[in-house]
């Protein structure tokens, strides 16, 4: 049994001074066969802790149906980290951001038109409560107070970037406490006035997230928390990629320099990311800053380990700085995992999408006067096919489709008419002769931000 506390600006583990040097690895972005390899490489770099988010939409993909096996076996991931001698920081808040589909929230929440996210909306809280009733009892035996590796648990994630409903934050805090979470609780936010005001509670430990300007960030933090230990819950050592952008790269020496500065200030930290991994399936998220920007399948992040798990120059630079501050590797690097070239795969058969017999094998039809988003039809990811019959004559008429959340591929009589995208909602021109009619199809994606 261990307990992480803080006093006079320092963390204490079982009453002794302690510094957290953590690296982020998300179990849901790495196949379980590689978990041990990535965790050993974390130790071999000098880290003593691993941090992971918990993605709600991985564990409750359909309302009331829970998944905690395979890549969603978060318990096994945490247990493995403990067996390898690592402490664990867990961030189970309903919203995780993380450039992950809908920020980790399950898409089926959008089927409730009246539901309001991340606030004291009773309907939303009822869904969170039911999920926590399934999740938190699995985590409690893994807490350090029960002999497990989990030292700290997050209440909410960068909430100050979203809202300021302190009653909601207290509800989330109390929900963890009432379900038996008795380790250190914390929030994490950017080091600005509005974020630290909106995202924190006075009686919950606050941490900050940034990628540079450590002294300036710590100074702002100290305006609000003068006695608490410095902790960078997300030290951004790289960045994520959007489609139609170049891969983000950050110089290893620059990353090492800021890391050295953070540690010189006496701060603990969690390096986001140590290993990024992959956004499998349709789980890549999106941002909307100037325009809608979907994230790529790769979450390489230009991290110390590549998407496929190899060490990099950044790994060596980080290990050198950690060693300078007394955090030496606690195991050797594991042998590299061999790679396989699968060659070319020839697809010899195909099935026409618009053939009724094939559609009937894929799904059941739904008749509706109005276009409904896929979440209203019980589907959270992938594609949905809308079809209608348009009568002529129509000459160079403009077709507008509103509410496209990602992209819609539009077909007229089986031929491509064009593409409508969220970031380019252009109308499409169609012509149908007098006395004629045409079947229109729209294979449409309604993914969530």
NUNUGU-385755 format. One record per residue (C-alpha): residue number from 1; residue in one letter; x, y, z. Coordinates in steps of 0.25 Angstrom, whole numbers, plus 2048, in hexadecimal, padded with zeros to 3 digits. Each point is the difference from the previous one (the first is absolute). Example, Ala and Ser with C-alpha at 12.3 -4.5 7.8 and 13.67 -1.06 7.14 Angstrom:
% residues 2
1_A_831_7EE_81F $
2_S_806_80E_7FE $
% end
This chain:
% residues 449
1_X_800_800_800 $
2_X_805_80E_7FC $
3_X_7FB_80E_800 $
4_X_804_80C_7F8 $
5_X_7FD_80D_807 $
6_X_806_80E_800 $
7_X_805_80A_80A $
8_X_808_80D_7FF $
9_X_801_800_7F1 $
10_X_805_7F1_7FF $
11_X_7FA_7F2_7FE $
12_X_802_7F6_80A $
13_X_7FF_7F1_7FE $
14_X_7FD_7F9_80D $
15_X_805_80C_807 $
16_X_80E_801_7F8 $
17_X_803_80B_7F5 $
18_X_7FC_7FB_7F2 $
19_X_801_805_7F2 $
20_X_7F7_7FB_7F5 $
21_X_807_7FE_7F3 $
22_X_7F5_7FA_7F7 $
23_X_7FE_7FD_7F1 $
24_X_7F2_7FF_7F9 $
25_X_7FC_7F3_7F9 $
26_X_7F2_7FE_7FD $
27_X_7FC_7F1_801 $
28_X_7F5_802_7F5 $
29_X_80B_805_7F6 $
30_X_809_7F4_801 $
31_X_7FC_7F1_7FE $
32_X_802_7F8_80C $
33_X_80B_7F7_7FB $
34_X_809_80D_800 $
35_X_7FC_806_80E $
36_X_80B_7F9_807 $
37_X_80B_805_7F5 $
38_X_7FB_80E_802 $
39_X_800_800_80F $
40_X_80E_7FA_801 $
41_X_805_80B_7F6 $
42_X_7FA_80A_80A $
43_X_807_7FA_80B $
44_X_80D_7FF_7F8 $
45_X_7FF_80F_7FD $
46_X_800_804_80F $
47_X_7F1_802_803 $
48_X_7FA_7FA_80C $
49_X_7F1_802_7FD $
50_X_7F7_7FE_7F4 $
51_X_7F3_809_7FD $
52_X_7F4_7FC_7F8 $
53_X_7F3_805_7FD $
54_X_7F3_7F7_800 $
55_X_7F7_802_7F4 $
56_X_7F2_7FE_803 $
57_X_7FC_7FD_7F2 $
58_X_809_7F4_800 $
59_X_7F9_7FA_80C $
60_X_7F2_804_7FD $
61_X_7FF_800_7F1 $
62_X_7F1_7FD_801 $
63_X_7F8_805_80B $
64_X_7FF_7F7_80C $
65_X_80A_7F6_7F9 $
66_X_80E_800_806 $
67_X_80D_7FB_7FB $
68_X_80C_7FD_808 $
69_X_808_7F6_7F8 $
70_X_80A_800_7F5 $
71_X_805_80E_7FD $
72_X_7F6_805_80A $
73_X_806_7F8_80C $
74_X_805_80C_808 $
75_X_801_7F7_80C $
76_X_80A_7F7_7FA $
77_X_808_80C_7FB $
78_X_801_806_80E $
79_X_803_7F3_806 $
80_X_80B_7FE_7F6 $
81_X_806_80E_803 $
82_X_800_7FC_80F $
83_X_806_7F3_7FE $
84_X_80B_807_7F8 $
85_X_803_809_80C $
86_X_7F9_80D_7FB $
87_X_7F6_809_807 $
88_X_7F4_804_7F8 $
89_X_7F8_80D_7FE $
90_X_7F2_7FD_7FB $
91_X_7F7_80B_7F9 $
92_X_7F2_7FA_800 $
93_X_7F8_80D_7FE $
94_X_7F5_7FE_7F6 $
95_X_806_80A_7F6 $
96_X_80F_7FE_7FD $
97_X_802_808_7F4 $
98_X_80D_7F9_7FB $
99_X_7FC_802_7F1 $
100_X_7F7_7F4_802 $
101_X_7F2_7FE_7FA $
102_X_7F7_80A_807 $
103_X_80A_802_80B $
104_X_7FD_7F2_805 $
105_X_7F1_802_802 $
106_X_7F8_7F6_7FA $
107_X_7F9_804_7F3 $
108_X_7F2_7FA_805 $
109_X_7FF_80C_80A $
110_X_7FD_808_7F4 $
111_X_7F3_7F8_7FE $
112_X_7FB_808_80B $
113_X_7FD_80E_7FA $
114_X_7FD_807_80E $
115_X_80D_7FB_806 $
116_X_80A_80A_804 $
117_X_80F_7FB_801 $
118_X_809_802_80C $
119_X_7F8_808_809 $
120_X_7F5_7FD_80B $
121_X_7F6_7FC_7F6 $
122_X_7F8_7F4_807 $
123_X_7FF_7F8_7F4 $
124_X_80F_801_7FD $
125_X_804_7FD_80E $
126_X_7F7_7F4_800 $
127_X_808_7FA_7F4 $
128_X_80D_803_807 $
129_X_7FB_7FA_80D $
130_X_7FC_7F3_7F9 $
131_X_80E_7FF_7F9 $
132_X_808_803_80D $
133_X_7F8_7F5_807 $
134_X_806_7F7_7F6 $
135_X_80E_806_7FF $
136_X_804_805_80E $
137_X_7FE_7F2_807 $
138_X_80A_7FA_7F7 $
139_X_80A_80B_803 $
140_X_7FF_800_80F $
141_X_808_7F3_803 $
142_X_80B_806_7F7 $
143_X_801_80D_809 $
144_X_80D_801_808 $
145_X_7F8_800_80D $
146_X_7FC_7F2_7FC $
147_X_80E_7FC_7FC $
148_X_7FF_803_7F2 $
149_X_808_80A_7F7 $
150_X_7F6_80B_7FE $
151_X_805_80D_808 $
152_X_7F7_80A_7FA $
153_X_7F3_802_7F9 $
154_X_7FB_80C_7F8 $
155_X_7F2_806_803 $
156_X_7FE_807_7F2 $
157_X_809_803_7F4 $
158_X_803_80F_7FC $
159_X_7F2_804_805 $
160_X_805_80F_800 $
161_X_801_7FF_7F1 $
162_X_7F1_7FD_7FF $
163_X_7F8_805_80C $
164_X_7FF_805_80E $
165_X_7F5_7F8_806 $
166_X_807_7FD_80E $
167_X_7F4_7F8_805 $
168_X_803_7F7_7F5 $
169_X_80E_7FE_804 $
170_X_7FC_7FE_80E $
171_X_7F6_7F5_7FB $
172_X_80B_7F9_7F9 $
173_X_809_801_80C $
174_X_7F6_7FB_809 $
175_X_7FC_7F4_7F6 $
176_X_80F_7FB_801 $
177_X_800_802_80F $
178_X_7F3_7F9_802 $
179_X_804_7F4_7F8 $
180_X_80D_7FE_808 $
181_X_80A_808_7F9 $
182_X_809_804_80C $
183_X_80D_803_7F9 $
184_X_805_80E_7FC $
185_X_7F6_807_7F7 $
186_X_804_80B_7F6 $
187_X_7FB_809_7F5 $
188_X_809_804_7F4 $
189_X_7FE_80D_7F8 $
190_X_808_80A_7F8 $
191_X_808_80B_808 $
192_X_7F7_80C_7FD $
193_X_7F6_807_809 $
194_X_7F3_7FC_7F9 $
195_X_805_7F1_800 $
196_X_805_800_80E $
197_X_7F3_807_805 $
198_X_7F6_7F7_7F8 $
199_X_807_7F3_801 $
200_X_804_7FE_80F $
201_X_7FA_7FE_80E $
202_X_806_806_80C $
203_X_801_7F3_807 $
204_X_806_7F8_7F5 $
205_X_80E_800_7FB $
206_X_802_808_7F3 $
207_X_80B_7FD_7F6 $
208_X_803_807_7F3 $
209_X_802_7FC_7F1 $
210_X_80A_807_7F7 $
211_X_80B_7FD_7F5 $
212_X_80A_80C_803 $
213_X_802_80D_808 $
214_X_801_7F8_80D $
215_X_804_80C_809 $
216_X_7F4_808_7FB $
217_X_7F6_7F5_801 $
218_X_805_7FD_80F $
219_X_7FF_80E_803 $
220_X_7F1_801_7FC $
221_X_7FD_7F3_807 $
222_X_807_806_80D $
223_X_7F6_80B_800 $
224_X_7F5_7F6_803 $
225_X_807_7F5_807 $
226_X_80C_805_809 $
227_X_801_7F3_808 $
228_X_7FE_7F5_7F7 $
229_X_80B_7F8_7F9 $
230_X_803_804_7F2 $
231_X_7FB_7F5_7F6 $
232_X_7FF_801_7F1 $
233_X_7F5_7F6_7FD $
234_X_803_801_7F1 $
235_X_80D_804_7FB $
236_X_7FE_801_7F1 $
237_X_80D_7FA_7FA $
238_X_7FA_800_7F2 $
239_X_7F2_802_7F9 $
240_X_7F5_7F8_7F9 $
241_X_7FD_801_7F1 $
242_X_7F4_804_7F8 $
243_X_7FD_7FB_7F2 $
244_X_806_809_7F5 $
245_X_80B_805_809 $
246_X_80F_7FC_801 $
247_X_804_7F7_80B $
248_X_803_808_80D $
249_X_80F_7FF_804 $
250_X_806_806_80C $
251_X_80F_800_802 $
252_X_805_7F7_80B $
253_X_80A_80A_806 $
254_X_7F5_80A_801 $
255_X_7F7_7F5_808 $
256_X_80C_7FD_808 $
257_X_803_80E_804 $
258_X_7F1_803_805 $
259_X_801_7F3_807 $
260_X_80C_804_807 $
261_X_7FA_80D_804 $
262_X_7F3_7F9_805 $
263_X_809_7F7_809 $
264_X_809_80B_804 $
265_X_7F4_808_806 $
266_X_7FE_7F4_809 $
267_X_7F3_7FC_7F8 $
268_X_7FB_7F2_7FE $
269_X_7FA_7FD_7F2 $
270_X_7F9_7F7_7F7 $
271_X_806_800_7F2 $
272_X_7F4_800_7F5 $
273_X_803_7F7_7F9 $
274_X_80B_7F6_803 $
275_X_7FA_7F7_7F5 $
276_X_7F4_805_7F8 $
277_X_7FC_7F4_7F8 $
278_X_7F4_7FF_7F7 $
279_X_7F2_805_7FF $
280_X_7FA_7F2_7FB $
281_X_7F3_7FF_7F8 $
282_X_7F7_80D_801 $
283_X_806_805_80D $
284_X_808_80B_7FB $
285_X_7FA_80D_805 $
286_X_800_80E_7FA $
287_X_803_80F_804 $
288_X_7F8_80D_7FC $
289_X_80A_80C_802 $
290_X_7FF_808_7F3 $
291_X_7F9_7F4_7F8 $
292_X_7FC_7F2_802 $
293_X_80D_7F8_801 $
294_X_7FF_7F1_801 $
295_X_80B_7F8_806 $
296_X_808_7F5_7F9 $
297_X_800_7F2_803 $
298_X_80E_801_805 $
299_X_802_806_80E $
300_X_80F_7FF_7FF $
301_X_801_80E_806 $
302_X_80F_800_7FD $
303_X_802_7FA_80E $
304_X_80C_7F9_806 $
305_X_7FB_7F3_7FA $
306_X_7FA_800_7F2 $
307_X_7F2_7FB_7FD $
308_X_806_7F2_7FD $
309_X_808_800_80D $
310_X_80E_803_7FC $
311_X_809_809_809 $
312_X_804_80E_7FA $
313_X_80B_80B_802 $
314_X_7F5_806_809 $
315_X_800_7F4_808 $
316_X_80F_801_802 $
317_X_7FF_80F_803 $
318_X_7F5_7FE_80A $
319_X_808_7F4_807 $
320_X_80C_809_801 $
321_X_7F9_80B_807 $
322_X_7F8_7F7_80A $
323_X_80E_7FA_803 $
324_X_806_80D_803 $
325_X_7F5_803_80A $
326_X_801_7F2_807 $
327_X_7F6_7F8_7F9 $
328_X_808_7F4_7FA $
329_X_7FA_7F5_7F8 $
330_X_7FB_7F5_808 $
331_X_801_7F5_7F6 $
332_X_807_7FD_7F3 $
333_X_7FA_803_7F2 $
334_X_7F8_7F4_7FB $
335_X_804_7FA_7F3 $
336_X_7FA_806_7F4 $
337_X_7F3_7FA_7FB $
338_X_802_7FA_7F2 $
339_X_7F8_806_7F5 $
340_X_7F9_7F9_7F5 $
341_X_7FE_804_7F2 $
342_X_7F2_7FB_7FB $
343_X_802_803_7F2 $
344_X_7F5_803_7F6 $
345_X_7F1_7FB_803 $
346_X_7F8_7FE_7F3 $
347_X_7F1_802_801 $
348_X_7FA_7F7_7F6 $
349_X_7F1_802_803 $
350_X_7F7_80C_802 $
351_X_7F1_802_804 $
352_X_7F8_80C_7FB $
353_X_7FC_809_80B $
354_X_7F3_805_7FA $
355_X_7FB_7F2_7FD $
356_X_7F3_7FE_809 $
357_X_804_7F1_803 $
358_X_80E_805_805 $
359_X_7FA_80B_808 $
360_X_7F7_7F7_807 $
361_X_80B_7F7_804 $
362_X_807_80C_806 $
363_X_7F5_807_808 $
364_X_7F1_802_801 $
365_X_7F9_80C_7F9 $
366_X_7FB_80B_808 $
367_X_7F5_809_7FA $
368_X_800_80E_804 $
369_X_7FA_80D_7FA $
370_X_80C_808_805 $
371_X_80F_7FD_800 $
372_X_804_7FB_80E $
373_X_80E_800_805 $
374_X_806_7F2_802 $
375_X_800_801_80F $
376_X_7F1_801_800 $
377_X_7FF_7F3_7F9 $
378_X_809_7F9_80A $
379_X_80D_801_7F8 $
380_X_80C_807_805 $
381_X_80B_7FE_7F6 $
382_X_803_7FC_7F1 $
383_X_7F7_803_7F5 $
384_X_7F1_802_7FD $
385_X_7F8_7FF_7F3 $
386_X_7F5_80A_7FD $
387_X_7F8_7FE_7F3 $
388_X_7F4_807_7FA $
389_X_7F9_802_7F3 $
390_X_800_80D_7F8 $
391_X_7F6_803_7F5 $
392_X_803_808_7F4 $
393_X_801_809_7F9 $
394_X_80B_807_807 $
395_X_80B_808_7F8 $
396_X_80D_804_807 $
397_X_7F9_800_80E $
398_X_808_803_80C $
399_X_800_7F5_80B $
400_X_803_804_80E $
401_X_802_7F6_80B $
402_X_801_807_80E $
403_X_806_7FA_80D $
404_X_80B_7F8_7FA $
405_X_80A_7FD_80B $
406_X_80B_7FA_7F8 $
407_X_7FD_7FD_7F2 $
408_X_7F5_7FB_7F7 $
409_X_803_7F9_7F2 $
410_X_7F4_803_7F7 $
411_X_7FC_7F6_7F5 $
412_X_7F5_802_7F5 $
413_X_7FB_7F4_7FA $
414_X_80C_7F9_805 $
415_X_80A_80A_7FA $
416_X_808_809_808 $
417_X_7FA_80E_801 $
418_X_80A_806_80A $
419_X_805_801_80E $
420_X_7FB_80A_80B $
421_X_809_802_80C $
422_X_7FE_807_80D $
423_X_80B_809_7FD $
424_X_7FB_802_7F2 $
425_X_7F1_800_800 $
426_X_7FF_803_7F1 $
427_X_7F2_7FD_7F9 $
428_X_800_7F6_7F4 $
429_X_7FA_802_7F3 $
430_X_7F7_7F5_7FA $
431_X_7F7_7FF_7F4 $
432_X_7F4_7F6_7FE $
433_X_7F9_800_7F2 $
434_X_7F1_802_7FF $
435_X_7F8_7F4_803 $
436_X_80C_7F9_807 $
437_X_804_7FD_80D $
438_X_80D_7FD_807 $
439_X_804_7F9_80D $
440_X_809_808_808 $
441_X_809_7FA_80B $
442_X_809_806_80A $
443_X_80A_7F8_808 $
444_X_801_809_80B $
445_X_809_801_80C $
446_X_7FB_807_80D $
447_X_80C_7FF_809 $
448_X_800_807_80D $
449_X_80B_80B_803 $
% end
